[in-house]
Amino acid sequence: MSTGRYLPERVMTNADLMKLVDTNDAWIVERTGIRERRIAGDDMGAAEMGARAARIAMEKAGVEPGEVDVIVVSTATPDRWLPSTACDMQALLGTDNAMAFDICAACTGWLYALSMAEGYLMAGRAEIALVVATEKMSSIVDWKDRSTCVLFGDGAGAVVVRRSKGERGILSSYHRSDGKLGDLLYRPAGGVRIPMDSGVLERGDHLVRMAGREVFKSAVRSMAEAADCALVQAGLRKEDVGLMVPHQANIRIIEATAKLAGIPMEKVFVNVNRYGNMSSATIPVALDEAIEQGRLKEGMNMLTVAFGAGLTWGAMVVRW
């Protein structure tokens, strides 16, 4: 895999948030570990952010646009309902030979997307896949709700994937969902069942709502379970994990998940303090940084876990 990331230039600190809602730096850091996040400008959409991350990953991989066979994009914040963000991104990249489509699995989306790309490669239907997660969470956050607006940020991450050679590659994957718990983390309106109108906009029903306590408990339990199952499928023990790259929801969820999964924090990659929760983009952005910092090295067993709206969750073990 070759990786790339894009992060908007604008940095919103906790001090900046204090001007919008009744909060303070100590409260945010204690509960989330987040000190700042990136916010995309009004003229920057999900497709453009994803394309910028993808170009970097393609350049590192030495891949020309015409060589990409499939593009799988994870986003919960599409620029428009039709066509897909993947098709808009394809036009920006000039990857005219690729098939392109979106998936929506919220914060777990990039793991789902990577599994789908793996399927195309293993079936012999593609040689090179581009897997992108791009999220403009600032566009669906209620900036009057201090319990949620402090959590999220914008960004994109991408990987170029080929069929593996030797012992490197995806060793196992484990994915689950439970739609009965969908109302723990959701947007009440704005789709076809409750279309956008002046009332929806006035009430803010098109923005994210979250039952924080219940989400926390479900996230920790589900991600730890997924980590255990993925390791068993890979024939590995917890001690064999060189680096765990979790979804960067908040530091308390990350620490609790690592403890329950039996992975020491010195083996856990964390950047939530600088970017907040970028939904499905957190893991590919973290992977790119982990490689850059020398934390993720060739031959290392990497465990990645995620949890999101749906509810969805999953884990993968990759020999890097």
Secondary structure as GFF3:
##gff-version 3
##sequence-region A 1 320
A	DSSP	beta_strand	2	6	.	.	.	ID=ss1
A	DSSP	beta_strand	11	13	.	.	.	ID=ss2
A	DSSP	alpha_helix	14	17	.	.	.	ID=ss3
A	DSSP	alpha_helix	25	32	.	.	.	ID=ss4
A	DSSP	beta_strand	36	38	.	.	.	ID=ss5
A	DSSP	alpha_helix	46	61	.	.	.	ID=ss6
A	DSSP	three_ten_helix	65	67	.	.	.	ID=ss7
A	DSSP	beta_strand	70	74	.	.	.	ID=ss8
A	DSSP	alpha_helix	85	93	.	.	.	ID=ss9
A	DSSP	beta_strand	99	103	.	.	.	ID=ss10
A	DSSP	three_ten_helix	106	108	.	.	.	ID=ss11
A	DSSP	alpha_helix	109	122	.	.	.	ID=ss12
A	DSSP	beta_strand	128	136	.	.	.	ID=ss13
A	DSSP	three_ten_helix	137	139	.	.	.	ID=ss14
A	DSSP	alpha_helix	146	149	.	.	.	ID=ss15
A	DSSP	beta_strand	154	162	.	.	.	ID=ss16
A	DSSP	beta_strand	169	177	.	.	.	ID=ss17
A	DSSP	three_ten_helix	179	184	.	.	.	ID=ss18
A	DSSP	beta_strand	185	186	.	.	.	ID=ss19
A	DSSP	alpha_helix	198	203	.	.	.	ID=ss20
A	DSSP	beta_strand	209	210	.	.	.	ID=ss21
A	DSSP	alpha_helix	212	234	.	.	.	ID=ss22
A	DSSP	three_ten_helix	238	240	.	.	.	ID=ss23
A	DSSP	beta_strand	243	246	.	.	.	ID=ss24
A	DSSP	alpha_helix	251	261	.	.	.	ID=ss25
A	DSSP	three_ten_helix	265	267	.	.	.	ID=ss26
A	DSSP	alpha_helix	272	275	.	.	.	ID=ss27
A	DSSP	three_ten_helix	279	281	.	.	.	ID=ss28
A	DSSP	alpha_helix	282	292	.	.	.	ID=ss29
A	DSSP	beta_strand	301	308	.	.	.	ID=ss30
A	DSSP	beta_strand	312	319	.	.	.	ID=ss31
###
